[in-house]
Amino acid sequence: TLCALAVGARDGQAAVPLLVAEPLYLRRPDAREPGPPKKVTPPHLPRALIMSACTDGQSTIRLREMKRADMPAIISLERELFPEDAWTPEMFAAEFAQPPSRRLYLVAEDGNALVGYAGMMFTGGSQADVVTLAVTPVRWGEGTGTALLTALVDEADKRGYEEVLLEV
């Protein structure tokens, strides 16, 4: 079970870092030592994942693979959350150019509104890397980030990765 991995500033409170300049490794208990690079396969995700990720039980969050049509909403949220070092549209375009066997990007929707996104890089070794994770502030604390991260970690597990790196 994944619990809170970081505590951010909210409602005027100061951020509380759980890790300081250290990567966070999530390792399966049955993991073995890294071996030679493995062949990775395209995502095994269903076309859409439906999960209730809201504490009030009234909203349903739908997770699906990111599409180019999502870029305006993603860039807007990226700039809102990361004003100093937001990814540019060109950076996202470069990620979309990667084959599905190397990258997976998901979005979270509530109805037609994009409320979050996340991405993972699959390198072919024993470790997959979470490269981005963002949730609109009005949905913080409702489980959307947990749903996105869980979907990425589950996909890494399905592909045979033994570790997931989330650098904070």
N, C-alpha and C positions, 0 to 999 in steps of 0.2 A: 504494500500500500504506500502510495506517495503522500507525503504530508507537505506542509509549507516548506519551500526550499529557500525562500527569501521573504523578508518583511520590508515593504517599502513605505515611504512617507504617504500618509493619507490623513485627511482632515486636520492638517496643521501639525501632525505628529512628525517627529524626526524618524528618518529611516534607521532601521536596525540591521546592520550587515550580519549575515550568518557566516559568511566566509569573506576573508579579506585577501584579495589578490591570489586566491588559490582556486584551482579548478575543482569541481565537484564530480566525483566518479560514482556512478551507480553501477554496481557489479552484481550479477546474478550469483547466488550462493553456490551454484554448481558450475561456475565458470572454470575453464582450464586455461593454462598458459597459452599466449598467442602462438599461432602456427603460421603457415604460409598464407598469403592473401587468398580469400575465397571469392568465387564468382557470386555476384549479387544479382538478385532477380527484381523485376519491377514490383511496385507496391501490391500487397495482397488486400488492400482495403476495399470494402464494398463501395459501390458508387456513392453512397451517403451513409454516414453513421448518425443515428439519432440518439441523443442522450440528454436526459434531464440534468442540467448543470446549474440549476437555480435553486437557492435555498427556500424560496417561497413556494416551489412546486408548481407555479403557474406558467412559467416560461419553459420552452423546450429549445435546447440548443442543438443545431444540426452541424455536424462536422463533415466537410467534404474537401476534395482536393482543390487547391487554388487554381484559378484561371486568370488569363491575362485581363479579362474584363473586370477582375477584382482590383486591378492596380490603382485606380483613382482613390478608392476607399482605403486601401492599404497604405498608400503614400500619405494620405491625410492623417491617418492614425499614427503612422511612423513619425511624422513631423511633430505631431502633438506630444507624443510620449518621449521622443528622443531628439529634442530641438538642436542639440549641439553636435550630434553624430548620427543623424538619421541616414538610413540607406537611401541612395538616389534611385530614380527610375532606371538608370543604366545598370546599377548594381543588381536590382531585381531582374532586369532583362538578361543579364549574364547568368543568373541562377536558373532562369527558365530555359536557357540554352543547354543546360546540363541534362544528360539522359536520366530518365526516371529511376534507373538502377543506382544513380549516384545521389539523387536529391528527392526529398518529399516535402512539399509545402501544403499545409492545410489551412482552411479558414473555418471560423465558427460563426454561424448565423443565428439570429433570432428573427424568425420571419424572413423578410428580405433585407434586414440590416446586418451588415458585417460588424461583429462585436469582438473579433480577435483573429489572430493568425499565428502560425508557428511553422518552423522549418527544421529539417534535419539533413545532415550530410552523411552519406555512407561511403567510406573510403576503401572498403575491401579488406581491411584488417580486422582486428577484434573489437574495435571501438567505433561507435557512431557518435556524431557530434550534433547537439542541438545548436543551431546557428542563430535562431531568432525566436522570440516568444513575446507576444503583445496582446493585451486585452484593454478595451476601452475603459477608462476610469469608472464610468457609471456601472460597470459590471464587475468591478473588483470585489473579491470576497464571495462570489456566487458560484465558484467552481468551474468557470469557463477555462481559466488557465490550466487547472488540474486536468480537465477533459482533454485539452490539446496536448499537454505533456504526456498524459497516459497513452493517448493514441500513438504518439511518436515512439515512446518506449515500447509499446506493444508491437509496433511494426519492426523496430530494431530486433526485438526478440524473435519474431517470425522469420526474419532474415538470418538469424543465427549469430547476431552480435552479442558479445558477452559483457560489454561495458557501454555506457552512455556517458558522454562528457557534457556537462552544462557549466560553462565558464561564466562566472558572475563578477 
